[in-house]
Amino acid sequence: MNKGDIVDLVAKKTDYPKTAITEILNEAIDVIAKAAKKETVILLGLGTFKPVKRKARTGVNPATGKPLKIPAYRTVKFTAAANIKKF
């Protein structure tokens, strides 16, 4: 399922125009993405987006087998809600 499928399903259930649903969904994703970079975002029934720091580490180049340094970086970790984990 992709964003277009979600828009189609919501449009069928609510009778709102697809353009309005697309705008709302895009804005919601934008707000969540920006907030998740700074703080934990909890969406009940869906899951939690939490900013985390990854430590620097040594990896291996799969093409050459030579070690390479992977620098430390920040990313967002998603943990699914309990009702989704049941699947």
C-alpha positions, 0 to 999 in steps of 0.5 A, a space after each residue: 500500500 502506498 500514499 495514493 492507496 491511502 488517499 483513495 481509501 479515505 476518500 471513499 470513506 469520507 466523501 472528501 475530494 482526493 486533492 484535499 485528502 492528499 494535501 492534509 496527508 502531505 502536511 501531516 507527514 511533514 509535521 511528523 517528520 519535522 517534529 520527530 527530528 527533535 522530539 518523540 512523536 507518539 501516534 496512538 494506534 500507529 506507533 512512536 517516532 523517536 530521534 536517536 544517535 547512532 555511534 560511529 562504527 567500522 563497516 566493510 565495503 561489500 565490493 572490496 571487502 576493505 574496512 571503512 569508517 561510518 561516522 556518527 549520525 542522528 536518525 529516527 527510530 519507529 516502534 510500532 504500536 502493540 495493536 500493529 505488532 500483533 500481526 
